Amino acid sequence: MNTLILVNTAHPLSPGPAPDLVPVDEAHPHILLERRAARLLGACIQAVGGVGAIVPVSGWRSQAQQQAIWDQTWAEEGEVFTRQYVARPGCSEHQTGLAIDLGLAAPHIDFIRPHFPEDGVCGAFRRLAPRYGFVLRYPAGKEAVTGIAHEPWHFRYVGVPHGAAMTALGLTLEEYLAFLTQYPVGGKPFVFEGEGRSFQLSYCAGPASALPPPEEGEHRLVSADNRGGRILTRWWEGGRTA
């Protein structure tokens, strides 16, 4: 599962089959998310007591849906607003099934900019989300890096341990992937301690065939980054260090 895939204006999403999508919950059957991301989103919302208070607003979108949102927003709000808050069709994380817009429950919720405050149950979700593999994708002060205005409602599933690692390092996905290139496979990995495990993270600039073979007792995840490389995440039960 390519949880670390980078999708932005410089790295459009390649055409391909839709991800394994499921409804985020029974109350919102039309809002879809990748299966694992949907399960962990629900677990995080439940953990902070946010069921019914935190509302999913927008999940997976097809190319046609993203085009329609772009066109409608442009017609209603103009070019500047649209470029700030709506990704170009083909360049939207929502098309991966790994991104979710959330809002605080209210009689009316703005589809483009849902209200998701810093305090209360929304603040609790924001603080706990990295443990469940989610990050605030477009933080304030990083607009020049992400190309998108600050969106306190937009969360991206990157998986464990990457959500916690990105948050601890204070890095966006663009910055995190660049950071990991300093740890090529075959050299000393980046070690991140989290969830009672010691994770070894390495970057492979080539195809999957260039990855080292698994070692005895090793667990691993491999994610393509949409830039021609792959991130290798390895860990061993019982705690092994680099």
N, C-alpha and C positions, 0 to 999 in steps of 0.2 A: 504494500500500500504506500503510495507516494505522498505521505503526509507533509513533506517539506517542499513540495513543488512550488516554485515561484511563478506567480502569474501577475504581470503588470504590463504597462505599455511597451516596455522594452522586451518582455518575454511573454508573448501571447500563448494562449493555450492551444496545443496542437489538436486537430480534429481526432475524435476517437469515441469509443462507446461511453455511454453515461456510467457514472460510478454506481456502486451497489447502494441504491437509495431506499430510505424508509421514511415514513412520517416522523416528525420530531416527537409528537405525542398524539394521543387519541383525540384531543380537543382541536388539533390543527392538522387534519389529515392531508391538506393541500400543501403544507410546508414540508419539504423533503430535505434530508441531510444524509450523508454517507452513514452507513449502518453503525459503525463503531463510534463515530463522532456523535450521532444522535443519542446513543446509549449513555455516553459519558456526559453529554450536555444535560440530559435528564437527571443523571446522578448528582451533578454539581448543583443544579437548581434545587433539587430536593434537599441536598445537604445544608443549604443556606436558608431553608424554609421559604423558598421563592415560588413554589407551585401556586399558580393562580395570580401571583403578583408580578412575575417576570414572564413576558409574553413573547414568543417567537414571531417575528415580523416578516422576515424574508430569508429563505434558505437557498437551495439549489435553483438555478435558473438555466434555461436552455438559451442557445444563441438567439433565437427569435424573441424570447422574453427580454433578454438584456437589450436587444436592439429597440424593442418597443419602449422600454423604460428610458433609454437614452433619448429617443426621439420625442417622447412625451415631455420629459423634463426640459429638454432644449426648447420646445415650443412654449412651455409654461413659465420657465424660470430664466431662460437665456443661456448663452454660451458659457459665461464665466462660472455661474453656479453649477452647471452641468459638469464641466471639466473638474470642478472641485470635489463633487460628491458622487459622481457616477462614472464608473469605469467604462471605457470603450467596449463594445461588443467584441468578444474574443479575448479580452484583457481583464476580465472580471473574475475574482476569486469565487464568486457565487457559482460560476459554471463548473467548478471542481467538486461541489458538494461538500466542501470542507469549511465553508464560511456561513455564519449566521448573524443576522441583525436581530437584536433584542430590544424590547421596550418595556417600560413600566406600565402595567395595566392601567388603562384609562378609557373613557367613552370614545375618544378619538385618538388614534395613533398616527403620526406622520409617517408615511411609508418610506420616504427618502431619509428623513432625519428623526427617527423615533427618540423620545425622551428616555434617557437611561442615566440617572443622576449618579453622582459620586458617593452618596451616602445611602443609608438604609440597606435594604435587601440587595439592591443593585451594586452598592459598594462592596457588600459581603461577597457577592458572586465574583466581582472583578478581582478581589484579593485571592479567592480560592481557586479560580479558574485554571491557573497554571498547573496545579497539582493534577488536574483532570486532562491536561494536554491542550488547553485553550490559551490564547494570548490576545490581548487588545492589539489588533493589527495595525491601526493607524493612530498612534499616540500624538499628543501635542508636541511640537518642537521637532518632529521628524518629517514634516511635509516635503522638504527638499529631497529626502531619501525615498519616501514611498510614492511621491507624486500625487497623493490624496490628502485632502484636508483632514484635520482631527475628527475622528468618528468614534465617540465613546460608546456607541452601540454595536460596533462591528467586531465580532470575535472570530478567530480563525483556529481551527483544530490543527495542531502541528504534532501532537502525540507526546507520549512520555518517553524520555525525560525532557524533551526539547522545550515544552512550555515553561517548565521551571527553570531550565538553563537560560533561555532567552530573557526571562524576567530577571533572574539574578544578575545577568550581564548587562541588562538595560539595552538590549539590541532588538531592532526590528528584524523581520525575516531576511530582508536584503543584507543587513549587516551581519546577521548570524551566519548565513551561508558564506559570506566573504571571510568571516572569522575562522570558520572550520577549514577553509582551504590551507590554513597554516599547519594543519595536522594531516598530511597525506598518508595514505595506507602504506605500511612498511616502516613508518617512523613512529615516534612516540605519539600516542593518541591524546586527545583532550579528555581528561577524566572528570566526570561530574557525579557527585554523590547526591543521591536522592531516592526517596521511597525505600530506604533500607538497602539500596543496591549501589554498586560502583559501576557506572556506565563508561565505556570507552568509545569515543566518537572519533571517526576518521573520515577523510575526504578522498574519494576516488575520482580522478579526472577522466577516466576512460570508461569503457563499457562494463557491464556486469561481469564479463569474463576476466576482467583485470582485478577483481576482488580476491583476497586471499581465501583459501578454503577454510571452512569452519574447523575450530579446534575441539577437542574432546570436552563435552559438557557445556559448550558455548551456546548461548541464545543470541540471535541476531535479527535485526531489522535493517532493510535497505530501502532507501527512498531516493528516487531520481529528483534532481533539483530544477529541471527544465532549462538548464544551462549547459548540458552536456556532461554533467557529473553526477555522482551519487554519494550519499552520506551513509556510512556504515555505523550502526549502533550495535554494540556487543556488550553482553554481561554474562556472568556466571553465578549460579545460585551458590550461596555459601560465602560470597564475598571474595572476589579476586581483584587485585589492583594491577595497574600497568607495570 
